[in-house]
Amino acid sequence: MQTNFFVYESVTLNYAMSTVQKILKFLLPQSWFQKIEEESKKWFIECNKCGYSKSVWEAGGIRAFATSKGKRIFGYCPKCKKYKFFKLTKKKEN
């Protein structure tokens, strides 16, 4: 039986890593990858209409060491069941 370490991670973390995330994990040193993951988890996409929110990392994206105001990302909102632009915001640290 062939084992895949990516499957193990998706089960323990309750989401599957995107292809880009898997490639970065393979190519980068572990400490760099962890910093990128931590930073990406601070950024959230949010629906203006229903308030649906998800971290960029959980959505399969990567956002590390970036700054922006008013950035929008096009995607599908599972609550509204429509394609729309999401607001991209960074959660402030306490």
Secondary structure, DSSP 4 states (H G I P E B T S, - for coil): ----HHHHHHHHHTSPPPHHHHHHHHHS-HHHHHHHHHHHTTEEEE-TTT--EEETTTTT----S---SS-EEEEEETTTTEEEEEEEEEPPP-
